[in-house]
Amino acid sequence: MIRAWLVAVVATLLVAMALAGAGIASAHAVRIATDPAADTALATGPQRVSATFNEKLQPQFAAMTVVGPDGNLWSTGDPQVEGAIISIGVRPLGPAGSYTVNYRVTSADGHPVSGSWSFRLTTASTGTPGPPAAKQADTSGGGIPAWPFLVAGALVIGGGIWWTARRST
Ligand SMILES: [Cu+2]
C-alpha cells in the first residue's frame, strides 16, 4: 500500500522533472537569421528589424522590442508574425551606440522561445525615443526556480523508499 503510493509519487515527480527540463531545453523554433545581422555597425538606423526562424511561428503572444543605449524603447507599433518571421517597426534612431532587439515567440508546438541580439548605430541621429523600456519581465515564475524543490523532493522520497526497503527486509 505504502509502496504503491511511493511509486506513484516518484513517477509523478519524474514526469514533473522531465517536463521542467523540457520546458527549459525546448527551443524548437531556432533563430536562423536577423535583420540587421547581429553586431552590425550601421550609419543609419533600420526602419524595421526582423528575426527569421527555422519553422513557422504561432502569431499569438509574440513580443519584440528595440531598446537603445539610452534605455528607451525605439521600436514602434506591434510586432508582426508572418510565417517564420517576426518583425517590428523602428523609429528614426537617436544616440549612437548599441541597440538591442528582444523577442519572444511561440513555436509551432507551443513552446516559447526568447532571445535578443544587438546592432550598433555609429552616427547619432535626431529621432525621438519612445518610453523607457520596462525591465524585462522575469518569466521563470516569480523568480524562484522550481528545480531545487524537485531535487529536494526526489531526495526525500528516495530516502523514504530506501528506508522502507530497509525496514521491510
Ligand atoms: Cu518545442
Residues whose N, C-alpha, C, O or C-beta is under 5 A from the ligand:
A	BS01	CU	S26 H28 S107 D109 H111
